[in-house]
Amino acid sequence: MSETVLDRVVRCMRAALEAYDPNVRVAPVALLWTDESAQWTSVIDRVAQHLPVATIGDYALEERRGPAYWLRCVVARTIDVGLPDGPVVVYLPGVSRSQLRAADTCPPELAPIAELQYRSQWFSHPNNRDWTVRALLTNRERGLGLRITDDTDTNNALLLALDKLVDEPLDRLAKQVVDDDFLLKLVNEDIVGSLLRWLDNPQVFQAHVDPTRWTAFVQQCKSDLGFDPRTDGEITAAEKLAARQGQWASVWRRFAETPHRYRGIANQLRRARPDQLIVDNVDAWPQENEQAEDQLRNQLRDFTVLTPDGARKEIAALERDHGWRRGTVWADLEEAPLAFALEQLVTLAKVTCKRLDGADLGALVDDYTRRGWRADDAVLRALASVRRAADRDAVSAACAAAYRQWLDDGARALQNAIGPMANAHTYTPGPPASTTPALITVFVDGLRLDVARRLEERLAGAGLDVVTTTSLAALPTVTETAKAALIPAPMNALGPGPDLHPANIDTGTKASIQVLRNLIVQNGVQVLGTTDSGDPTGTGWTETGEIDHRGHDVGVRLVEFLDEEVDRIAGRIRELLDAGWAQVDVVTDHGWVLMPGGMEKVELPVATTELKKGRCARLKDRAVVDAPTVPWFWDADVRIALAPGAMCFEANKEYEHGGVSPQECIVPRLTVHPGARMVGAGAPEFAKVKWLGLQCRVEFTGVTERVTVDLRGLPAEPASSIAEQVKETSTAGKLSLFVRDEEHEGERAHLVLVSPEGKILAQREVVVGSNR
């Protein structure tokens, strides 16, 4: 269960009790909590449920309240008021710390406890003032570190809503700015919200509302919804919620907008499902979704016996049966991962139903950069949709069935196109990094084209101007060979070396990382560390990202880290542009093949090789092998054997590179400029977009008050909105937009964050109803 505001306040108090040096003083007998403006009185009873609290005031034993003499006896334990063992929290509403500390001017009514300050700890602000509610909740050092709007309305609402606010999960509040609108909604929640909170946890809800509010709630339920919480109970309420008749339709809609806020309702719906084989409103019952996921998992496992065409036909059939579940509350609660994986399998099937155009190298490159990369992307996204091992095994089986042959055919087509060119020395890899002033090159090891498209979208969403082009990688497509071909070294500084490394022509030293960096520096180019900014008037080279490293380490589990890697790379690019670089070029040495379930192994005699890797091998002189061969980039007299198609010289490899395939050889190059709409750190930005049918779940950061979110056909034209309702972001976090008409499904549209003046603060292109 998430930690609440109350939980953290109690932790802060315990920390204050423990903030003393046991080598210098004895343990405190009490924690003195002064509260001159009495801001905490509405929640003191809640605090007392966790700590031994005694309060100064008129004598009331049942409330553990009394005058100063009485408090002194309570602390000394000479009278028993039923407090648990440990130091007593002495709560002093209407008393300031300064009143107690000034012994000579201490009011008579406080004199009996004045000496406690020498044997106690204080619960107070680091500046020795009282902890106001606002001060404790916003203090980052000793408080909760929340972001709360600083205005009179919010400060007043903070005290009004305190008894509700203390029950809010901290992880939710940490993602938003707390303002008066949010706080007042806690106090005056409408009947639909109150009903959902009650249904989520009836006992907790009733325990935390006063009798007046409870009576009003019951009356509203009876008059508006024809339901009595006292006599009908939560199971009846869940039945009505699922049926969605009359006013209950609005209750269901509210639940469906934010089901994660009411996770207890899922259990109520589970209990309320009719005990019959066929039920109405199938989307309402969690059991139906679970059964559908189990069924889909089993069906995907069976793809191992299907042909590629059979797999694609079965994917289409499964989409007809299960695609609708992506628009349910269970999808929003992340309990339908296989339904989302299926969405990506549909894309995979559409792309792989046609082989890559292999008429010549140019046609192959054009077809792959135009549409072929989407198959690779779909495989990654399908695998990333699931977390459980059983689900990933099922998705892997489906991916392999639809993807393996297409991948192999594309690799063989490219091998047939490149082989003669390489042997005729007409195969031309992309150029090395530029040495143009004010330009810095960012090298990313293993930035495959589909991942580069994600990076392009991320950068464009931040307001940067991005152009993505492609070139060919040096052969073989391993880092030792291909990275060295990219560095901005002096001309002819490198030549043949050991294994697949080049060497420094002058010294014969193998081109290690340090040797390459030295050559870059010799050419007048700055080599920057991972956090350095350098001199933006010169030329630079830096490296970032761990895509290739992770791929070799974890295989298909690379999909779990790709978005994190893309964010890191994008962040580094923005840092460099913020530092004054006019242009950032992003280059890579190679792509990679990722095959769920592992690539098929092909034998290569050890006796024929000097060095063997997964997808390539350096052959011995005059060795003859039954595999395609090409000359080495650094020495045309050295022959490199290539694993045929999408096969591998090593067994059980899910991730590998070094061979010739569109995925390995057709490499991206991104040219990035600041752009007219470039935003800095902390500016408005879309963080995540997820489609649940025609509902678009949006997460954003950096918004201020009165910023609106809209979904438009034309980003700068408000009249082109296709959203059912434009929504205002009173707090940072997340919200949902609904598309009005089903006819827009599949259309391109633009999510926009709009300032009160109508300026576009951030935008992202989307396809309605599609998670790309």
Buried (B, 14 or more C-beta within 10 A) or exposed (E): EEEBBBBBBBEBBBEBBEEBEEEEEEEBBBBBBBBBEBBBBBBBEBBBEBBBBBBBBEEEEEBBBBBBEBBBBBBEEEEEBEBEEBBBBBBBBEBBBBBBBEEEEBEEEBEBBBEBBEBBBBBBBEEEBBBBBBBBBBBEEBBBBBBBBEEEEBBEBBBBBBBBBBBBBBEEBEBBBBBBBBBBBBBEBEBBBBBBBBBBBBEEBBEBBEEEBBEBBBEBBBEBBEBBBEEBEBBBBBBBBBBBEEBBEBBBEBBBBBBEBBEBBBBBBEEBBEEEEEBEEBBBBBEBBBEBBEBBBEBBBEBEEBEBBEBBBBBBEBBEBBBBBBBBBBBBBEBBBBBBBBBBBBBBBBBBEEEBBBEEBEBBBBBBBEBBBBBBBBBBBBBBBBEEEEBBBBBBBBBBBBBBBBBBBBBBBBBBBBBEBBBEEEBEBBEBBBBEEBBBBBBBBBBBBBBBBBBBBBBBBBBBBBEBEBBBBBBBBBBBBBBBBBBBBEEEBBBBBBEBBBBBBEEEBBBBEEBBBBBBEEBEBBBBEEEEBBBBEBBBBBBBBBBBEBBBEBBBBBBBBBBEBBBBBBBBBBBBBEBEBBBBBBBBBBBBBBBBBBBBBBEBEEEBBBBBBBBBBBBBEEBEBEBBBBBBBBBEEBBBBBBBBBBBBBEEBBBBBBBBBBBBBBBBBBBBBBBEBBBEEEBBBBBEBBBBBBBBBBBBBBBBEEBBBBBBBEBEEBEBBBBBEBBBBBBBBBBBBBBEEEEBBEBEBBBBBBBEEEEBBBBBEBEBBBBB
